[in-house]
Amino acid sequence: MSMHFTVSELKKSIFHSLGLDATTLNPDQNLLLECYLAGQVPQSAWNDYVLETPALARHAEDRRRAHH
């Protein structure tokens, strides 16, 4: 018997088991998230980004919960 998993399937499984959002961000969105969490993106600009990409807000909240 053999089992085959793709990295994507494994990642989704891990995120699901941790209760996190499995939606991945592209490199630009990851950089934007890092800058926002470091206080380098004003809240008004962040709100505009979140309107266009709601996943950003979920990732930011997940990161905050993970670090506290």
C-alpha positions as CSV (number, residue, x, y, z in Angstrom):
1,M,0.0,0.0,0.0
2,S,1.3,3.4,-0.9
3,M,0.1,6.8,0.0
4,H,0.6,9.9,-2.2
5,F,0.1,13.4,-1.1
6,T,0.9,16.6,-2.8
7,V,2.5,19.5,-0.9
8,S,-0.7,21.4,-1.4
9,E,-2.9,18.6,0.2
10,L,-0.5,18.3,3.1
11,K,-0.4,22.1,3.7
12,K,-4.2,22.2,3.6
13,S,-4.4,19.4,6.1
14,I,-1.9,21.0,8.5
15,F,-3.7,24.4,8.3
16,H,-7.1,22.8,8.8
17,S,-5.8,20.8,11.8
18,L,-4.4,24.1,13.3
19,G,-7.7,25.9,12.6
20,L,-5.9,28.3,10.2
21,D,-7.0,29.6,6.8
22,A,-5.4,27.4,4.1
23,T,-5.7,30.1,1.4
24,T,-2.2,31.1,0.4
25,L,-1.0,34.6,-0.4
26,N,1.2,35.4,-3.3
27,P,4.7,36.9,-2.6
28,D,3.5,40.5,-3.0
29,Q,0.6,39.9,-0.5
30,N,3.0,38.2,1.9
31,L,5.3,41.2,1.8
32,L,2.4,43.6,2.3
33,L,1.2,41.5,5.3
34,E,4.7,41.6,6.8
35,C,4.9,45.4,6.4
36,Y,1.5,45.9,7.9
37,L,2.3,43.7,10.9
38,A,5.5,45.7,11.4
39,G,3.6,49.0,11.4
40,Q,4.8,50.2,8.1
41,V,1.5,50.3,6.3
42,P,-1.1,52.9,7.5
43,Q,-4.4,51.6,8.6
44,S,-6.3,53.5,5.9
45,A,-4.2,51.9,3.2
46,W,-4.5,48.5,4.8
47,N,-8.3,48.9,4.8
48,D,-8.2,49.5,1.0
49,Y,-6.1,46.4,0.4
50,V,-8.4,44.3,2.6
51,L,-11.4,45.4,0.6
52,E,-9.8,44.0,-2.5
53,T,-8.3,40.9,-0.9
54,P,-10.3,39.8,2.2
55,A,-7.9,36.9,2.8
56,L,-5.3,39.5,4.0
57,A,-7.4,40.3,7.0
58,R,-7.8,36.6,7.9
59,H,-4.0,36.1,7.6
60,A,-3.3,39.1,9.7
61,E,-5.7,37.9,12.4
62,D,-4.2,34.4,12.3
63,R,-0.7,35.7,12.6
64,R,-1.7,37.9,15.6
65,R,-3.3,35.0,17.4
66,A,-0.3,32.7,16.7
67,H,2.1,35.3,18.3
68,H,0.0,35.9,21.4
